[in-house]
Amino acid sequence: MTDTIKIGRVTIPRTAALAPMAGVADRAYRLMCKKYGAAYVVSEMVSAKGICYSDRKTAELCTVTDDERPMAVQLFGSEPDFMAEAVKIVLEYRPDIIDINMGCPVPKVVGTGAGSALMKDIKLAADITEAAVKAAGETPVTVKIRSGWNAESINAPEMAKALEAAGAAAVAVHGRTRDMFYSGESDSSVIKAVKEAVSIPVIGNGDITDADSCVKMYSETGCDLVMIGRGSYGNPFIFREIEAKLRGEVYEPPALETKMQVMLEHIRLILELSEKCEELAMHEARKHAAWYMNGYYGSAKFRGRCYQLSSYAEAEALADEFIQLQRSRQASL
Ligand SMILES: Cc1cc2nc3c(=O)[nH]c(=O)nc-3n(C[C@H](O)[C@H](O)[C@H](O)COP(=O)(O)O)c2cc1C
């Protein structure tokens, strides 16, 4: 296996990338994943139309800091003209890559003809891609798709071919249909079929939760890069674990104490990057804190308490209490 892949002019280590996740993978999250080895990160999706009408959230969503690179800004939209205009605006933020979302299943997005609705209109998907590619110049444009709209219309290989012809520099494929939303299992055979259909890099996505499932995705599909979403919840370490596995190195999972330190580091970063007061910024931090506590004795109760946190000091005290609980549990076994 090669060590890196190229998407247009951008070189990316061939380990694992962080998937775009609206409401989760904000700058603090991306920086944490980057610090623990994510090869590449993607912004939360941004509305192309919203950008054109100078949505106040544009700068917050499109800013790319050097520590996050290589990074893509992801756009969604259903009109080639708006997409081209949005790409030009986004280029001012100097993203390494511009990604177009053609996989989002939520009614609010699909209802506008964007996201996975484009899986039903390959011609329009290609036109949007072509418009974006023209506007983007040297900056590569990639597209993230699903396996199809529903089980009766699995068309990711055909879609990927059309996107390649329209100038896409890579495609990311989530092996679920739109109808599945996030349930059922991601089908890696569709990702393999896409890989066989196109010559641009193919990024495999869906249900990667550890190094073994990542290696399986690489070997079963022949994909060029793997992308991880929910498997990184409270677990930025997954990227190091994968890196170690791919290099044949021994991986030592972090001790609980380290995990809690990293959780607190993540919360500090959320507070530092937020423009909100501590109490409101802690609302953002709550779910992340809860995810870091997953999978331990008494987790459910502690996760509930995470959803009440309103200051950093409380988070510190809760982390200490959680560590004490695990220690006394160990001692009693
Ligand atoms: C909370 C959440 C938000 C998401 N937001 C986006 C998004 O903004 N753009 C996008 O292309 N996909 C989005 N996705 C889909 C993920 O990028 C990914 O394709 C999906 O979660 C499957 O990968 P996984 O099994 O590794 O989580 C989102 C998923 C989740 C769970």
The ligand as an SDF file (V2000), in Angstrom:
LIG
                    3D

 31 33  0  0  0  0  0  0  0  0999 V2000
  -24.1970   14.0430   13.0620 C   0  0  0  0  0  0  0  0  0  0  0  0
  -23.8290   13.8060   11.6290 C   0  0  0  0  0  0  0  0  0  0  0  0
  -23.6910   14.8780   10.7770 C   0  0  0  0  0  0  0  0  0  0  0  0
  -23.3380   14.6660    9.4380 C   0  0  0  0  0  0  0  0  0  0  0  0
  -23.1480   15.7340    8.6180 N   0  0  0  0  0  0  0  0  0  0  0  0
  -22.7130   15.5470    7.3480 C   0  0  0  0  0  0  0  0  0  0  0  0
  -22.3840   16.6650    6.5100 C   0  0  0  0  0  0  0  0  0  0  0  0
  -22.4510   17.8270    6.9180 O   0  0  0  0  0  0  0  0  0  0  0  0
  -21.9650   16.3760    5.2390 N   0  0  0  0  0  0  0  0  0  0  0  0
  -21.8570   15.0900    4.7630 C   0  0  0  0  0  0  0  0  0  0  0  0
  -21.4770   14.8920    3.6020 O   0  0  0  0  0  0  0  0  0  0  0  0
  -22.1420   14.0330    5.5560 N   0  0  0  0  0  0  0  0  0  0  0  0
  -22.5480   14.2360    6.8180 C   0  0  0  0  0  0  0  0  0  0  0  0
  -22.7710   13.1570    7.6300 N   0  0  0  0  0  0  0  0  0  0  0  0
  -22.4980   11.7910    7.1220 C   0  0  0  0  0  0  0  0  0  0  0  0
  -21.0760   11.3550    7.4870 C   0  0  0  0  0  0  0  0  0  0  0  0
  -20.1230   12.1750    6.8490 O   0  0  0  0  0  0  0  0  0  0  0  0
  -20.8340    9.8890    7.1030 C   0  0  0  0  0  0  0  0  0  0  0  0
  -21.0190    9.7590    5.7200 O   0  0  0  0  0  0  0  0  0  0  0  0
  -21.7720    8.9240    7.8130 C   0  0  0  0  0  0  0  0  0  0  0  0
  -21.8860    9.2300    9.1860 O   0  0  0  0  0  0  0  0  0  0  0  0
  -21.2930    7.4590    7.6390 C   0  0  0  0  0  0  0  0  0  0  0  0
  -20.0010    7.3070    8.1760 O   0  0  0  0  0  0  0  0  0  0  0  0
  -19.7390    6.6560    9.6390 P   0  0  0  0  0  0  0  0  0  0  0  0
  -20.4220    5.3170    9.6600 O   0  0  0  0  0  0  0  0  0  0  0  0
  -18.2460    6.5750    9.7530 O   0  0  0  0  0  0  0  0  0  0  0  0
  -20.3570    7.6020   10.6460 O   0  0  0  0  0  0  0  0  0  0  0  0
  -23.1480   13.3540    8.9450 C   0  0  0  0  0  0  0  0  0  0  0  0
  -23.2910   12.2800    9.8320 C   0  0  0  0  0  0  0  0  0  0  0  0
  -23.6240   12.4840   11.1480 C   0  0  0  0  0  0  0  0  0  0  0  0
  -23.7640   11.2980   12.0660 C   0  0  0  0  0  0  0  0  0  0  0  0
  1  2  1  0
  2  3  1  0
  2 30  2  0
  3  4  2  0
  4  5  1  0
  4 28  1  0
  5  6  2  0
  6  7  1  0
  6 13  1  0
  7  8  2  0
  7  9  1  0
  9 10  1  0
 10 11  2  0
 10 12  1  0
 12 13  2  0
 13 14  1  0
 14 15  1  0
 14 28  1  0
 15 16  1  0
 16 17  1  0
 16 18  1  0
 18 19  1  0
 18 20  1  0
 20 21  1  0
 20 22  1  0
 22 23  1  0
 23 24  1  0
 24 25  2  0
 24 26  1  0
 24 27  1  0
 28 29  2  0
 29 30  1  0
 30 31  1  0
M  END
$$$$
